[in-house]
Amino acid sequence: MTSFRGTQMNQTERLYQIDKLLRANRCVPVNRFLEEIGISIATFKRDLEHLRSHFNAPIEWDRECRGYRLATPTNAGPRYELPGVWFNAGEIHALLTIEHLLENIEPGVLQPHFGAFRERLAAILEQPESTMREIERRVFIHHRFKRPTSPRHFNTIVEALLQRRRLRLTHDSRFNHKISERTVSPQRLIHFREVWYLVVWCHLREAVRTFALDNLLAAEILIEPAIEVEATELNDLLESGYGIWSGKEVRWATLRLHPSSARWAASETWHRDQRAHFDADGSYLLEIPYAQDDELIMDVLKYGGGCTVLAPEELRAKVMLRLDEARQNYLQGD
């Protein structure tokens, strides 16, 4: 058997090696544990107690062989079983941090799916409570402009999406307050700018559509199987232009970020296919593909006077109109 003397093992690895020795031998003397795992008697006793208290390991001292062995398990209490997949301490910390981040994307929606996962990881750690408290205390997600999604609708949609079933959606349009009912085949679930969106094949329009989940009034799974839209077609529709509301008819916008805003904009990726370069005066010229201009206009306006639309003229005119409307609002007062 391979000796681990001289190698620094974390508790997870040590527990695995203790369990392995106990299962492979009727009785294991203490010195064999210390020699093959390369640990002190104090560490060995702590690990032994951890196996007993956290995993219900039926480990007992055998006076005849002067060693430890696995006793015959009783029906009382939980069954002794170590997790089938082992991680080292660094990997567990990373997984718990990821779990913490995912849970906070939409508080209360994803937590039930990660609760058991967190408990299994915590059982492997030497100090599970302090580790998880430290992650929660040190790692934050600050939500900005978050629009809450109904956990009931979210779970229904995820179930239909993964089982490839059609949905009946009742939708309240934020644009005209019109309530409509649609039968759809779910294709993708997207989290974009603090909002969950469902990309579907709409059986009424016979086209791909995108619904914001926070606008849904009801979601019902139907027995009919969902229609599958080719991934390449979805990618062309969703990723060819700027923002979540994209499309096939793509145009190109040319923006000039003034020197005061240039370095901020240059550090951002506005679109995967963008073209950009710095001008001699320090300004930043940015070319972006877009199909619908609403999101692009909002992001141009956030830079205020630090961004100018150079082309196309239609987009330039829309931004000028928005700026003029804002100016008129201030001139008119309250």
N, C-alpha and C positions, 0 to 999 in steps of 0.2 A: 504494500500500500504506500502511496506517495506521502512523504512527510512534508509538512508545511512549516517546519522550523526555519526561522530566518525570514519568513514573509509576514508582513503585517496584514492581518485579516480583520475585517469588521465583524460585528456581532452576527449579522445575517449569514455570512460565510461560516462562522464558527458553529452556529446552530446546525447548519446543514451537515457539517463534518461530524459533529457529535451524534446526530441522528443516523448518519450513515454507518458509523462504527457500531452503534447499538443494534441496528438492524442486521448487520453482517456477522455479529458474534453473540453467543449466548450470554457471555458476561465479559465486561471490559474493565480491567484494572485502571485505577486513577492515573498511574504513571503512563499508561499507554495513551490516554487522552492528552496528557500534558506533552508527551514526546512527539506524537504525530501531528498534533494541531499547533504545537509551539506556544502554549499559553501557561500562565501561572495558575496555581491552585485557587487563588481568590477569583480570578476571571472565570475559571471552570465552574466554580460553585455558583457564581452569578448567572452564568449561561444556563446551568442546570435548572435553577429556580425559574428562569425566564421561560424555559420550555414547559415546565410544570404549570406555571400560573397563567401563561398566555395561550398555550396550545393544549393544555390538559394532558401532557405527556405522562404516561404511567411508568416513570423511571423510579426504580427502587434499588436500595443497597442490598447486595447478596453477601452474607457473612461467610459462606463456605468458600466462594471464589475470591472474596475480598475485592469486589468490583461492582459496577453498576450494570443493570440489565433492564430490558423492557418487560414489565409485568403483563400478565394477561388482562386486557381491558375489561372493565365492567360495563354494564348497561347504564349505570348511573352517570349523568353528566354528558357533556359533548364529547364526540369521538376525537381521538388524537389524530391530527393530520396536519402536516406542514403544507404551505402553499405549493402548488405545482410549478410555479414560476418564481424564481428568485432574482432579486435585484440587490446591488450593493447600495451603501448608504447614499452615495451621490445620485444614483439613478432614482432611488425612492424620493429624495428631496425634489428632484426635477419633476417626477410624476405628480407629486402632491402639489407642487407649484402650478403645473399645467391644469390639474383638477380645480384648483382654487380660481385660476383665471377663467376657465370655461364656465364654472358655476356662476361667476359674476358677470358673464356676458348678458345674461338675462336672469336675475336672481329669482329663485323659486321654480324656474322652468326645468333646468337641467339637473338640479340638485338630487332629485330622487334616483336618477340614473347613475350617480356617482357615489351615493352614500355607502353602498356595500364595498365598492372599489377602495374608497378611502379607509374603511375599517380594516380591510385585508392588508393594505400597505402599512397602516399604523401598527398592526400586530407584529410586524417584522422589526420595527424600530426599537432601539434601546429606550428612548424617552419620547414616546409617540405624542403625548399631550403637549409637552413643551415645544417640540418641533413644529406641530401644526399651529400652535398659538403664535410662534415666531413667524411662520409664513404669513398668517393672516395679519400680523402686526406690521410686517415689513413690505408686503407686496400688495399694491393697490391698483384698482382700475377706477378711474374717474369718469363717470358717465356724463356726457354732454348732449343735451337735446334728445334724451332717450324717450322712446314712445313705447309704453308697456304693451306686452302681448299677453293675451289670455292663455294661461297654462293649458286649459282644456282644449282650446283650438290648436295650440302648438302640438300637443301630444297626438291629437287626431290626425293632423297633417303629416307628422313624422311617420305614423303608422301606415297611412295610405301611401306615402311616398316610398317607403321601404317594401311594402307588400305589393306595390304596383297595382293599386286600385284607384278607381275614379272617385272624385269628390263632388259634392254639391255644396257650393259656397254661396252665402248671402253676404253681399258686399255693399258698404256704404261709401260712395264716392266722396272724397274730400274736395273735389273740384266743384261739383254741382249738387251735393247732398242727395243724390239719387240712389235709392236702394235697388239693387238688382240681384238676380239669382242666376248662377252659372253652373253648368256641369263641366268639369275640367279633368284633365289627366295630369297629375303633378309630375314635374320633371326635376326641379332643383329647388333647394332651400338655401337662401343667401342671407348672410348677415352683413349689412352695408350701412355704414354711418349710424350705428346704434339702432337700426331698424331691421326687422326680419321681413324678407320678401319671399314669396312663392312664385316660381316660374312654372307656367302651366301651358298645356295645349287646351285652348278654349274650344269646346265643341259647338258653341253658338257662332263664334266668329271664324272658326276653322283656321286659327292662327295662334302663334305663341303670344301669351300675354303675361304680365307681371302684376301680382297683387301684394300690397302691403298688409301684413298679418294684423296690424293694429286696427285696420279698417274693417275686419271681418266681424259680422254679427253672429254667424253660425257656420259650422263646418260638419258635414256628415259623410261618412264613408259609404260608398255604393258597392254593389256586388260585381258590377262590370269591371273587367280588367282595364288598366290604363293603357292608352296609346303611347307608344315610345317614339320620341323625336330624336333623330340622330344627333350624337354629341357634336359633330362638326357644324351642323346647322345651328345648334344652340350657341356654340362658341362664336360663330359669325354674328349672330344676333346680339349677344350679350356683351361681347368683348371688343367688337370692332370700333365702337364709338365711345364717347365720354359718358361716365356715370352709369347708373342703374337702368335708366330708360334709354336704351340704345336702339339699334335697328340696322337694316342693310344699306340704306341710302346715306352714306357717310360723306360729310363735307369736312373741310379743314379750316380751322381758325388760326389766325396769326396774332399773337399777343406780344406786347412789348412791356416788360417789367422794368420800371425805372430803376436806376442804380440803387436807390434806397431800399427797394424790395427785391432786387435781383438775386442776392445770395440766399434769401429765404426761399424764393421760388425755385432756385436751382437745386436746392436740397430736397425738393419734393418730386415725386413721380406722379404726374397728372394722368398719364396714360402710358401703357406699355409700348405704343408705337410712336410716341412723341418725338419730335425733332427739335433740337435746341442748340443755341450757341450764344456766347457773350459778344456784344458789340464793342467797338473801340472805346465808346464813352462809358462803358461799364454797365450798360443796360443788358437785359437778358431777353433774347428773341425766342419765343416758344410757339411751336406749331402743334396743334392738337386735333385729332379726328373726332367728329361728333355727329350724331344723328338727330338728337333733340337737344335744344339749347337751354332749357330751363336751369339745369344744374350748372352748366358751364357759366351762365350769366351770374348765378349766385356766387360762384367762386371767383369770378372776375371782380364783382362788386366788393368782396371782402377785403380786397387790396385798396379800395378807394381810389385816390388819385395816383396810387403807385402802379396802376396797370392800365394800359390802353389797348383797345381792340383795333388792330390795323386792317384786318380782313376776316370774313367777307363783309361787304357793306351792310347787308341785312342784319348781321349780328351786331355790328358797330352801332347801327341805328337803334336797335332794341336796348342796348346798354345805355346809350345817350338818353333815351326816353325814360328809362328807370331812374337815372340820375336827375333828370329834370323834374320828374314827379316827386322825388325825395326833396329836392330844393324847394318846389312849390309848397310842399307840406310844411316846411320850416318857415317860409315866408308868410304863410297864412296863419301860423301859430296854432294854438289849441282850438 
